[in-house]
Amino acid sequence: MNFVTLYIADVIRRLRADDDGLALTEYLVVLGLLIGGVIAAVILFGDNLSAAWTAWAGWLDDQLGTPPAVVE
């Protein structure tokens, strides 16, 4: 086997043997992916979400009516 094959096999062996769980670096990568996903979802669906939220808020206002005035 050549050096590259041995190196890849060694990396795979070490990754399988690693039982420590996620390190801080991996948590930061996962957090970055989650934040990127949320930002992408807001960019892609922002207008539709805003319209749905406004419609839902209007429906809820119709169901509950106007709140009583606060007397000070």
PyMOL Python script that loads the backbone (N, CA, C, O; Angstrom):
from pymol import cmd

cmd.read_pdbstr("""\
ATOM      1  N   MET A   1       0.847  -1.183   0.000  1.00  0.00           N
ATOM      2  CA  MET A   1       0.000   0.000   0.000  1.00  0.00           C
ATOM      3  C   MET A   1       0.889   1.241   0.000  1.00  0.00           C
ATOM      4  O   MET A   1       2.014   1.231   0.500  1.00  0.00           O
ATOM      5  N   ASN A   2       0.351   2.294  -0.570  1.00  0.00           N
ATOM      6  CA  ASN A   2       1.145   3.514  -0.617  1.00  0.00           C
ATOM      7  C   ASN A   2       0.865   4.384   0.620  1.00  0.00           C
ATOM      8  O   ASN A   2       0.021   4.052   1.453  1.00  0.00           O
ATOM      9  N   PHE A   3       1.571   5.464   0.713  1.00  0.00           N
ATOM     10  CA  PHE A   3       1.496   6.344   1.879  1.00  0.00           C
ATOM     11  C   PHE A   3       0.102   6.939   2.062  1.00  0.00           C
ATOM     12  O   PHE A   3      -0.389   7.018   3.189  1.00  0.00           O
ATOM     13  N   VAL A   4      -0.541   7.356   0.978  1.00  0.00           N
ATOM     14  CA  VAL A   4      -1.869   7.979   1.072  1.00  0.00           C
ATOM     15  C   VAL A   4      -2.888   6.988   1.620  1.00  0.00           C
ATOM     16  O   VAL A   4      -3.699   7.345   2.475  1.00  0.00           O
ATOM     17  N   THR A   5      -2.856   5.778   1.152  1.00  0.00           N
ATOM     18  CA  THR A   5      -3.790   4.761   1.631  1.00  0.00           C
ATOM     19  C   THR A   5      -3.573   4.477   3.111  1.00  0.00           C
ATOM     20  O   THR A   5      -4.533   4.345   3.869  1.00  0.00           O
ATOM     21  N   LEU A   6      -2.320   4.382   3.518  1.00  0.00           N
ATOM     22  CA  LEU A   6      -2.015   4.160   4.931  1.00  0.00           C
ATOM     23  C   LEU A   6      -2.470   5.343   5.786  1.00  0.00           C
ATOM     24  O   LEU A   6      -2.995   5.161   6.884  1.00  0.00           O
ATOM     25  N   TYR A   7      -2.264   6.542   5.276  1.00  0.00           N
ATOM     26  CA  TYR A   7      -2.678   7.740   6.014  1.00  0.00           C
ATOM     27  C   TYR A   7      -4.195   7.780   6.190  1.00  0.00           C
ATOM     28  O   TYR A   7      -4.683   8.038   7.290  1.00  0.00           O
ATOM     29  N   ILE A   8      -4.941   7.527   5.119  1.00  0.00           N
ATOM     30  CA  ILE A   8      -6.408   7.524   5.199  1.00  0.00           C
ATOM     31  C   ILE A   8      -6.891   6.441   6.150  1.00  0.00           C
ATOM     32  O   ILE A   8      -7.806   6.675   6.939  1.00  0.00           O
ATOM     33  N   ALA A   9      -6.296   5.273   6.086  1.00  0.00           N
ATOM     34  CA  ALA A   9      -6.677   4.186   6.995  1.00  0.00           C
ATOM     35  C   ALA A   9      -6.394   4.574   8.441  1.00  0.00           C
ATOM     36  O   ALA A   9      -7.186   4.257   9.328  1.00  0.00           O
ATOM     37  N   ASP A  10      -5.277   5.255   8.694  1.00  0.00           N
ATOM     38  CA  ASP A  10      -4.943   5.693  10.048  1.00  0.00           C
ATOM     39  C   ASP A  10      -5.931   6.748  10.544  1.00  0.00           C
ATOM     40  O   ASP A  10      -6.346   6.710  11.702  1.00  0.00           O
ATOM     41  N   VAL A  11      -6.306   7.679   9.685  1.00  0.00           N
ATOM     42  CA  VAL A  11      -7.276   8.711  10.074  1.00  0.00           C
ATOM     43  C   VAL A  11      -8.620   8.073  10.408  1.00  0.00           C
ATOM     44  O   VAL A  11      -9.245   8.436  11.404  1.00  0.00           O
ATOM     45  N   ILE A  12      -9.065   7.137   9.596  1.00  0.00           N
ATOM     46  CA  ILE A  12     -10.339   6.457   9.852  1.00  0.00           C
ATOM     47  C   ILE A  12     -10.278   5.672  11.157  1.00  0.00           C
ATOM     48  O   ILE A  12     -11.241   5.666  11.924  1.00  0.00           O
ATOM     49  N   ARG A  13      -9.150   5.008  11.414  1.00  0.00           N
ATOM     50  CA  ARG A  13      -8.996   4.256  12.661  1.00  0.00           C
ATOM     51  C   ARG A  13      -9.060   5.184  13.867  1.00  0.00           C
ATOM     52  O   ARG A  13      -9.708   4.871  14.866  1.00  0.00           O
ATOM     53  N   ARG A  14      -8.384   6.328  13.772  1.00  0.00           N
ATOM     54  CA  ARG A  14      -8.397   7.275  14.891  1.00  0.00           C
ATOM     55  C   ARG A  14      -9.780   7.877  15.109  1.00  0.00           C
ATOM     56  O   ARG A  14     -10.181   8.094  16.253  1.00  0.00           O
ATOM     57  N   LEU A  15     -10.513   8.151  14.042  1.00  0.00           N
ATOM     58  CA  LEU A  15     -11.863   8.708  14.193  1.00  0.00           C
ATOM     59  C   LEU A  15     -12.810   7.699  14.839  1.00  0.00           C
ATOM     60  O   LEU A  15     -13.660   8.062  15.652  1.00  0.00           O
ATOM     61  N   ARG A  16     -12.653   6.434  14.469  1.00  0.00           N
ATOM     62  CA  ARG A  16     -13.497   5.397  15.083  1.00  0.00           C
ATOM     63  C   ARG A  16     -13.168   5.197  16.554  1.00  0.00           C
ATOM     64  O   ARG A  16     -14.050   4.869  17.348  1.00  0.00           O
ATOM     65  N   ALA A  17     -11.918   5.389  16.922  1.00  0.00           N
ATOM     66  CA  ALA A  17     -11.482   5.167  18.299  1.00  0.00           C
ATOM     67  C   ALA A  17     -11.781   6.365  19.199  1.00  0.00           C
ATOM     68  O   ALA A  17     -11.661   6.258  20.420  1.00  0.00           O
ATOM     69  N   ASP A  18     -12.161   7.486  18.629  1.00  0.00           N
ATOM     70  CA  ASP A  18     -12.406   8.696  19.414  1.00  0.00           C
ATOM     71  C   ASP A  18     -13.774   8.598  20.084  1.00  0.00           C
ATOM     72  O   ASP A  18     -14.804   8.719  19.421  1.00  0.00           O
ATOM     73  N   ASP A  19     -13.783   8.380  21.400  1.00  0.00           N
ATOM     74  CA  ASP A  19     -15.025   8.245  22.147  1.00  0.00           C
ATOM     75  C   ASP A  19     -15.321   9.459  23.019  1.00  0.00           C
ATOM     76  O   ASP A  19     -16.231   9.412  23.846  1.00  0.00           O
ATOM     77  N   ASP A  20     -14.574  10.540  22.851  1.00  0.00           N
ATOM     78  CA  ASP A  20     -14.723  11.706  23.721  1.00  0.00           C
ATOM     79  C   ASP A  20     -15.949  12.539  23.397  1.00  0.00           C
ATOM     80  O   ASP A  20     -16.340  13.379  24.208  1.00  0.00           O
ATOM     81  N   GLY A  21     -16.554  12.344  22.270  1.00  0.00           N
ATOM     82  CA  GLY A  21     -17.694  13.163  21.890  1.00  0.00           C
ATOM     83  C   GLY A  21     -17.229  14.398  21.149  1.00  0.00           C
ATOM     84  O   GLY A  21     -16.100  14.467  20.664  1.00  0.00           O
ATOM     85  N   LEU A  22     -18.118  15.369  21.072  1.00  0.00           N
ATOM     86  CA  LEU A  22     -17.808  16.577  20.331  1.00  0.00           C
ATOM     87  C   LEU A  22     -16.931  17.508  21.149  1.00  0.00           C
ATOM     88  O   LEU A  22     -17.133  17.680  22.351  1.00  0.00           O
ATOM     89  N   ALA A  23     -15.979  18.090  20.496  1.00  0.00           N
ATOM     90  CA  ALA A  23     -15.134  19.095  21.126  1.00  0.00           C
ATOM     91  C   ALA A  23     -15.729  20.467  20.810  1.00  0.00           C
ATOM     92  O   ALA A  23     -16.696  20.575  20.056  1.00  0.00           O
ATOM     93  N   LEU A  24     -15.157  21.485  21.378  1.00  0.00           N
ATOM     94  CA  LEU A  24     -15.665  22.842  21.191  1.00  0.00           C
ATOM     95  C   LEU A  24     -15.693  23.223  19.717  1.00  0.00           C
ATOM     96  O   LEU A  24     -16.620  23.897  19.269  1.00  0.00           O
ATOM     97  N   THR A  25     -14.704  22.805  18.973  1.00  0.00           N
ATOM     98  CA  THR A  25     -14.647  23.140  17.553  1.00  0.00           C
ATOM     99  C   THR A  25     -15.846  22.563  16.805  1.00  0.00           C
ATOM    100  O   THR A  25     -16.462  23.246  15.988  1.00  0.00           O
ATOM    101  N   GLU A  26     -16.171  21.312  17.086  1.00  0.00           N
ATOM    102  CA  GLU A  26     -17.315  20.704  16.425  1.00  0.00           C
ATOM    103  C   GLU A  26     -18.621  21.380  16.825  1.00  0.00           C
ATOM    104  O   GLU A  26     -19.507  21.556  15.989  1.00  0.00           O
ATOM    105  N   TYR A  27     -18.748  21.759  18.088  1.00  0.00           N
ATOM    106  CA  TYR A  27     -19.946  22.482  18.519  1.00  0.00           C
ATOM    107  C   TYR A  27     -20.068  23.807  17.781  1.00  0.00           C
ATOM    108  O   TYR A  27     -21.165  24.197  17.384  1.00  0.00           O
ATOM    109  N   LEU A  28     -18.955  24.497  17.597  1.00  0.00           N
ATOM    110  CA  LEU A  28     -18.995  25.770  16.891  1.00  0.00           C
ATOM    111  C   LEU A  28     -19.364  25.581  15.425  1.00  0.00           C
ATOM    112  O   LEU A  28     -20.085  26.402  14.857  1.00  0.00           O
ATOM    113  N   VAL A  29     -18.881  24.514  14.810  1.00  0.00           N
ATOM    114  CA  VAL A  29     -19.243  24.230  13.424  1.00  0.00           C
ATOM    115  C   VAL A  29     -20.735  23.929  13.325  1.00  0.00           C
ATOM    116  O   VAL A  29     -21.409  24.445  12.433  1.00  0.00           O
ATOM    117  N   VAL A  30     -21.259  23.106  14.222  1.00  0.00           N
ATOM    118  CA  VAL A  30     -22.686  22.781  14.220  1.00  0.00           C
ATOM    119  C   VAL A  30     -23.516  24.033  14.477  1.00  0.00           C
ATOM    120  O   VAL A  30     -24.539  24.240  13.824  1.00  0.00           O
ATOM    121  N   LEU A  31     -23.090  24.865  15.414  1.00  0.00           N
ATOM    122  CA  LEU A  31     -23.800  26.112  15.690  1.00  0.00           C
ATOM    123  C   LEU A  31     -23.806  27.021  14.471  1.00  0.00           C
ATOM    124  O   LEU A  31     -24.827  27.629  14.153  1.00  0.00           O
ATOM    125  N   GLY A  32     -22.678  27.115  13.792  1.00  0.00           N
ATOM    126  CA  GLY A  32     -22.604  27.927  12.578  1.00  0.00           C
ATOM    127  C   GLY A  32     -23.533  27.412  11.494  1.00  0.00           C
ATOM    128  O   GLY A  32     -24.175  28.202  10.801  1.00  0.00           O
ATOM    129  N   LEU A  33     -23.613  26.090  11.338  1.00  0.00           N
ATOM    130  CA  LEU A  33     -24.526  25.512  10.349  1.00  0.00           C
ATOM    131  C   LEU A  33     -25.976  25.800  10.703  1.00  0.00           C
ATOM    132  O   LEU A  33     -26.782  26.109   9.825  1.00  0.00           O
ATOM    133  N   LEU A  34     -26.314  25.699  11.992  1.00  0.00           N
ATOM    134  CA  LEU A  34     -27.684  25.990  12.415  1.00  0.00           C
ATOM    135  C   LEU A  34     -28.036  27.453  12.178  1.00  0.00           C
ATOM    136  O   LEU A  34     -29.118  27.758  11.678  1.00  0.00           O
ATOM    137  N   ILE A  35     -27.140  28.348  12.529  1.00  0.00           N
ATOM    138  CA  ILE A  35     -27.391  29.775  12.318  1.00  0.00           C
ATOM    139  C   ILE A  35     -27.532  30.069  10.827  1.00  0.00           C
ATOM    140  O   ILE A  35     -28.410  30.829  10.421  1.00  0.00           O
ATOM    141  N   GLY A  36     -26.675  29.471  10.023  1.00  0.00           N
ATOM    142  CA  GLY A  36     -26.782  29.651   8.576  1.00  0.00           C
ATOM    143  C   GLY A  36     -28.108  29.139   8.033  1.00  0.00           C
ATOM    144  O   GLY A  36     -28.700  29.752   7.145  1.00  0.00           O
ATOM    145  N   GLY A  37     -28.570  28.018   8.566  1.00  0.00           N
ATOM    146  CA  GLY A  37     -29.862  27.476   8.138  1.00  0.00           C
ATOM    147  C   GLY A  37     -31.018  28.378   8.515  1.00  0.00           C
ATOM    148  O   GLY A  37     -31.947  28.565   7.730  1.00  0.00           O
ATOM    149  N   VAL A  38     -30.965  28.936   9.705  1.00  0.00           N
ATOM    150  CA  VAL A  38     -32.033  29.847  10.128  1.00  0.00           C
ATOM    151  C   VAL A  38     -32.035  31.107   9.273  1.00  0.00           C
ATOM    152  O   VAL A  38     -33.094  31.572   8.850  1.00  0.00           O
ATOM    153  N   ILE A  39     -30.858  31.658   9.020  1.00  0.00           N
ATOM    154  CA  ILE A  39     -30.771  32.857   8.184  1.00  0.00           C
ATOM    155  C   ILE A  39     -31.283  32.563   6.770  1.00  0.00           C
ATOM    156  O   ILE A  39     -32.015  33.370   6.197  1.00  0.00           O
ATOM    157  N   ALA A  40     -30.906  31.421   6.213  1.00  0.00           N
ATOM    158  CA  ALA A  40     -31.376  31.048   4.879  1.00  0.00           C
ATOM    159  C   ALA A  40     -32.887  30.870   4.855  1.00  0.00           C
ATOM    160  O   ALA A  40     -33.541  31.280   3.896  1.00  0.00           O
ATOM    161  N   ALA A  41     -33.450  30.263   5.896  1.00  0.00           N
ATOM    162  CA  ALA A  41     -34.906  30.071   5.949  1.00  0.00           C
ATOM    163  C   ALA A  41     -35.628  31.403   6.040  1.00  0.00           C
ATOM    164  O   ALA A  41     -36.661  31.593   5.399  1.00  0.00           O
ATOM    165  N   VAL A  42     -35.098  32.325   6.828  1.00  0.00           N
ATOM    166  CA  VAL A  42     -35.742  33.641   6.945  1.00  0.00           C
ATOM    167  C   VAL A  42     -35.662  34.391   5.622  1.00  0.00           C
ATOM    168  O   VAL A  42     -36.620  35.052   5.222  1.00  0.00           O
ATOM    169  N   ILE A  43     -34.527  34.292   4.947  1.00  0.00           N
ATOM    170  CA  ILE A  43     -34.393  34.964   3.654  1.00  0.00           C
ATOM    171  C   ILE A  43     -35.348  34.355   2.627  1.00  0.00           C
ATOM    172  O   ILE A  43     -36.002  35.081   1.878  1.00  0.00           O
ATOM    173  N   LEU A  44     -35.428  33.025   2.593  1.00  0.00           N
ATOM    174  CA  LEU A  44     -36.265  32.357   1.594  1.00  0.00           C
ATOM    175  C   LEU A  44     -37.758  32.499   1.878  1.00  0.00           C
ATOM    176  O   LEU A  44     -38.549  32.705   0.957  1.00  0.00           O
ATOM    177  N   PHE A  45     -38.144  32.389   3.148  1.00  0.00           N
ATOM    178  CA  PHE A  45     -39.561  32.344   3.486  1.00  0.00           C
ATOM    179  C   PHE A  45     -40.034  33.545   4.281  1.00  0.00           C
ATOM    180  O   PHE A  45     -41.149  33.529   4.801  1.00  0.00           O
ATOM    181  N   GLY A  46     -39.226  34.581   4.390  1.00  0.00           N
ATOM    182  CA  GLY A  46     -39.547  35.724   5.240  1.00  0.00           C
ATOM    183  C   GLY A  46     -40.851  36.409   4.894  1.00  0.00           C
ATOM    184  O   GLY A  46     -41.656  36.685   5.783  1.00  0.00           O
ATOM    185  N   ASP A  47     -41.079  36.691   3.607  1.00  0.00           N
ATOM    186  CA  ASP A  47     -42.303  37.384   3.218  1.00  0.00           C
ATOM    187  C   ASP A  47     -43.533  36.530   3.496  1.00  0.00           C
ATOM    188  O   ASP A  47     -44.543  37.033   3.987  1.00  0.00           O
ATOM    189  N   ASN A  48     -43.451  35.251   3.186  1.00  0.00           N
ATOM    190  CA  ASN A  48     -44.591  34.364   3.440  1.00  0.00           C
ATOM    191  C   ASN A  48     -44.840  34.215   4.939  1.00  0.00           C
ATOM    192  O   ASN A  48     -45.992  34.177   5.370  1.00  0.00           O
ATOM    193  N   LEU A  49     -43.778  34.131   5.736  1.00  0.00           N
ATOM    194  CA  LEU A  49     -43.943  34.027   7.181  1.00  0.00           C
ATOM    195  C   LEU A  49     -44.556  35.298   7.753  1.00  0.00           C
ATOM    196  O   LEU A  49     -45.393  35.235   8.653  1.00  0.00           O
ATOM    197  N   SER A  50     -44.148  36.440   7.239  1.00  0.00           N
ATOM    198  CA  SER A  50     -44.696  37.708   7.709  1.00  0.00           C
ATOM    199  C   SER A  50     -46.192  37.797   7.395  1.00  0.00           C
ATOM    200  O   SER A  50     -46.982  38.225   8.236  1.00  0.00           O
ATOM    201  N   ALA A  51     -46.570  37.397   6.196  1.00  0.00           N
ATOM    202  CA  ALA A  51     -47.993  37.434   5.825  1.00  0.00           C
ATOM    203  C   ALA A  51     -48.798  36.451   6.672  1.00  0.00           C
ATOM    204  O   ALA A  51     -49.901  36.777   7.112  1.00  0.00           O
ATOM    205  N   ALA A  52     -48.263  35.262   6.903  1.00  0.00           N
ATOM    206  CA  ALA A  52     -48.974  34.277   7.721  1.00  0.00           C
ATOM    207  C   ALA A  52     -49.101  34.756   9.163  1.00  0.00           C
ATOM    208  O   ALA A  52     -50.150  34.585   9.784  1.00  0.00           O
ATOM    209  N   TRP A  53     -48.045  35.352   9.695  1.00  0.00           N
ATOM    210  CA  TRP A  53     -48.078  35.853  11.069  1.00  0.00           C
ATOM    211  C   TRP A  53     -49.098  36.980  11.210  1.00  0.00           C
ATOM    212  O   TRP A  53     -49.833  37.029  12.196  1.00  0.00           O
ATOM    213  N   THR A  54     -49.148  37.881  10.238  1.00  0.00           N
ATOM    214  CA  THR A  54     -50.104  38.984  10.267  1.00  0.00           C
ATOM    215  C   THR A  54     -51.528  38.452  10.178  1.00  0.00           C
ATOM    216  O   THR A  54     -52.412  38.937  10.884  1.00  0.00           O
ATOM    217  N   ALA A  55     -51.761  37.469   9.328  1.00  0.00           N
ATOM    218  CA  ALA A  55     -53.102  36.883   9.208  1.00  0.00           C
ATOM    219  C   ALA A  55     -53.500  36.185  10.501  1.00  0.00           C
ATOM    220  O   ALA A  55     -54.643  36.300  10.944  1.00  0.00           O
ATOM    221  N   TRP A  56     -52.568  35.466  11.103  1.00  0.00           N
ATOM    222  CA  TRP A  56     -52.864  34.776  12.354  1.00  0.00           C
ATOM    223  C   TRP A  56     -53.144  35.780  13.471  1.00  0.00           C
ATOM    224  O   TRP A  56     -54.060  35.585  14.270  1.00  0.00           O
ATOM    225  N   ALA A  57     -52.362  36.844  13.525  1.00  0.00           N
ATOM    226  CA  ALA A  57     -52.571  37.864  14.552  1.00  0.00           C
ATOM    227  C   ALA A  57     -53.917  38.550  14.364  1.00  0.00           C
ATOM    228  O   ALA A  57     -54.590  38.858  15.348  1.00  0.00           O
ATOM    229  N   GLY A  58     -54.322  38.795  13.121  1.00  0.00           N
ATOM    230  CA  GLY A  58     -55.642  39.383  12.858  1.00  0.00           C
ATOM    231  C   GLY A  58     -56.757  38.447  13.283  1.00  0.00           C
ATOM    232  O   GLY A  58     -57.748  38.882  13.869  1.00  0.00           O
ATOM    233  N   TRP A  59     -56.600  37.155  12.988  1.00  0.00           N
ATOM    234  CA  TRP A  59     -57.615  36.176  13.394  1.00  0.00           C
ATOM    235  C   TRP A  59     -57.719  36.117  14.919  1.00  0.00           C
ATOM    236  O   TRP A  59     -58.821  36.082  15.467  1.00  0.00           O
ATOM    237  N   LEU A  60     -56.587  36.106  15.593  1.00  0.00           N
ATOM    238  CA  LEU A  60     -56.582  36.047  17.054  1.00  0.00           C
ATOM    239  C   LEU A  60     -57.215  37.298  17.647  1.00  0.00           C
ATOM    240  O   LEU A  60     -57.941  37.217  18.638  1.00  0.00           O
ATOM    241  N   ASP A  61     -56.947  38.446  17.053  1.00  0.00           N
ATOM    242  CA  ASP A  61     -57.552  39.690  17.524  1.00  0.00           C
ATOM    243  C   ASP A  61     -59.064  39.653  17.345  1.00  0.00           C
ATOM    244  O   ASP A  61     -59.802  40.133  18.206  1.00  0.00           O
ATOM    245  N   ASP A  62     -59.533  39.085  16.228  1.00  0.00           N
ATOM    246  CA  ASP A  62     -60.978  38.952  16.002  1.00  0.00           C
ATOM    247  C   ASP A  62     -61.615  38.015  17.021  1.00  0.00           C
ATOM    248  O   ASP A  62     -62.734  38.255  17.474  1.00  0.00           O
ATOM    249  N   GLN A  63     -60.908  36.950  17.381  1.00  0.00           N
ATOM    250  CA  GLN A  63     -61.451  35.976  18.330  1.00  0.00           C
ATOM    251  C   GLN A  63     -61.507  36.526  19.748  1.00  0.00           C
ATOM    252  O   GLN A  63     -62.470  36.279  20.473  1.00  0.00           O
ATOM    253  N   LEU A  64     -60.490  37.263  20.144  1.00  0.00           N
ATOM    254  CA  LEU A  64     -60.406  37.745  21.520  1.00  0.00           C
ATOM    255  C   LEU A  64     -61.086  39.098  21.716  1.00  0.00           C
ATOM    256  O   LEU A  64     -61.472  39.452  22.830  1.00  0.00           O
ATOM    257  N   GLY A  65     -61.226  39.837  20.642  1.00  0.00           N
ATOM    258  CA  GLY A  65     -61.808  41.176  20.766  1.00  0.00           C
ATOM    259  C   GLY A  65     -60.774  42.157  21.292  1.00  0.00           C
ATOM    260  O   GLY A  65     -59.605  41.820  21.475  1.00  0.00           O
ATOM    261  N   THR A  66     -61.226  43.360  21.526  1.00  0.00           N
ATOM    262  CA  THR A  66     -60.314  44.393  22.018  1.00  0.00           C
ATOM    263  C   THR A  66     -60.140  44.252  23.523  1.00  0.00           C
ATOM    264  O   THR A  66     -61.116  44.051  24.245  1.00  0.00           O
ATOM    265  N   PRO A  67     -58.941  44.352  23.987  1.00  0.00           N
ATOM    266  CA  PRO A  67     -58.738  44.258  25.443  1.00  0.00           C
ATOM    267  C   PRO A  67     -59.312  45.486  26.146  1.00  0.00           C
ATOM    268  O   PRO A  67     -59.382  46.561  25.550  1.00  0.00           O
ATOM    269  N   PRO A  68     -59.713  45.342  27.382  1.00  0.00           N
ATOM    270  CA  PRO A  68     -60.257  46.483  28.114  1.00  0.00           C
ATOM    271  C   PRO A  68     -59.194  47.550  28.324  1.00  0.00           C
ATOM    272  O   PRO A  68     -58.002  47.253  28.399  1.00  0.00           O
ATOM    273  N   ALA A  69     -59.637  48.775  28.416  1.00  0.00           N
ATOM    274  CA  ALA A  69     -58.711  49.886  28.617  1.00  0.00           C
ATOM    275  C   ALA A  69     -58.153  49.849  30.040  1.00  0.00           C
ATOM    276  O   ALA A  69     -58.853  49.477  30.982  1.00  0.00           O
ATOM    277  N   VAL A  70     -56.922  50.226  30.180  1.00  0.00           N
ATOM    278  CA  VAL A  70     -56.274  50.267  31.484  1.00  0.00           C
ATOM    279  C   VAL A  70     -56.583  51.606  32.133  1.00  0.00           C
ATOM    280  O   VAL A  70     -56.318  52.662  31.559  1.00  0.00           O
ATOM    281  N   VAL A  71     -57.142  51.553  33.326  1.00  0.00           N
ATOM    282  CA  VAL A  71     -57.466  52.774  34.057  1.00  0.00           C
ATOM    283  C   VAL A  71     -56.353  53.032  35.060  1.00  0.00           C
ATOM    284  O   VAL A  71     -56.014  52.177  35.878  1.00  0.00           O
ATOM    285  N   GLU A  72     -55.801  54.221  34.977  1.00  0.00           N
ATOM    286  CA  GLU A  72     -54.724  54.552  35.918  1.00  0.00           C
ATOM    287  C   GLU A  72     -55.190  55.545  36.939  1.00  0.00           C
ATOM    288  O   GLU A  72     -54.418  55.941  37.812  1.00  0.00           O
TER     289      GLU A  72
END
""", "prot")
cmd.dss("prot")
cmd.show_as("cartoon", "prot")
cmd.util.cbc("prot")
cmd.orient("prot")
